[in-house]
Amino acid sequence: MNEKDLIIITCSSPNDPIVGAHVGIQIRHVPSKIVVKSVKMKTQHENRLEAMEKLKFELVKERLVTVVY
């Protein structure tokens, strides 16, 4: 997965303690048009990690990424 194929957007979470705090993350993989979102964690970093895991899972489901262990 190439970083330049991703569009990463911050968004507000329904669980934000502060109005206007953008801790949610939405990631769009441009070539496949897959969009994932994570808003349930408390920090933007944790949401980014979770969204990346979701994206990897979706790409594997679509067989666009090979899993290497």
Wavefront OBJ file of the C-alpha trace (Angstrom):
o trace
v 0.000 0.000 0.000
v 1.440 3.308 -1.062
v 1.014 6.331 1.241
v 0.354 8.615 -1.741
v -2.719 6.497 -2.622
v -4.383 7.536 0.648
v -6.480 10.564 1.518
v -6.600 11.008 5.286
v -9.208 13.324 6.784
v -9.794 14.193 10.418
v -13.389 14.368 11.568
v -15.293 14.959 14.752
v -16.421 12.035 16.824
v -19.773 11.697 18.566
v -17.742 10.942 21.712
v -15.613 14.122 21.543
v -15.461 15.704 24.986
v -14.725 19.090 23.419
v -16.914 20.491 20.671
v -14.805 20.891 17.551
v -12.110 18.389 18.589
v -11.246 16.293 15.566
v -10.034 12.933 16.861
v -11.838 10.774 14.317
v -10.046 9.624 11.176
v -11.383 8.766 7.741
v -9.042 7.117 5.246
v -9.837 6.762 1.559
v -7.789 4.415 -0.629
v -8.022 6.168 -3.994
v -7.284 3.237 -6.372
v -9.902 0.947 -4.807
v -12.317 3.671 -3.620
v -12.489 1.956 -0.211
v -13.273 4.304 2.693
v -12.834 3.398 6.362
v -13.508 5.473 9.446
v -12.563 5.234 13.104
v -14.054 7.450 15.795
v -14.311 5.255 18.881
v -10.814 5.755 20.329
v -9.859 8.734 22.495
v -6.943 10.036 20.446
v -6.400 10.790 16.788
v -3.306 8.542 16.765
v -5.258 5.544 18.090
v -8.039 6.161 15.559
v -5.502 6.393 12.729
v -3.974 3.038 13.717
v -7.400 1.413 13.916
v -8.481 2.890 10.568
v -5.278 1.626 8.915
v -5.978 -1.873 10.258
v -9.536 -1.690 8.916
v -8.226 -0.548 5.532
v -5.685 -3.383 5.381
v -8.449 -5.857 6.222
v -10.704 -4.472 3.473
v -7.884 -4.527 0.921
v -7.086 -8.149 1.785
v -10.773 -8.989 1.397
v -10.659 -7.385 -2.040
v -7.373 -9.207 -2.718
v -5.543 -5.966 -3.462
v -2.813 -6.490 -0.840
v -0.814 -9.599 -0.057
v -0.393 -10.533 3.570
v 3.205 -11.317 4.526
v 3.950 -12.926 7.888
l 1 2 3 4 5 6 7 8 9 10 11 12 13 14 15 16 17 18 19 20 21 22 23 24 25 26 27 28 29 30 31 32 33 34 35 36 37 38 39 40 41 42 43 44 45 46 47 48 49 50 51 52 53 54 55 56 57 58 59 60 61 62 63 64 65 66 67 68 69
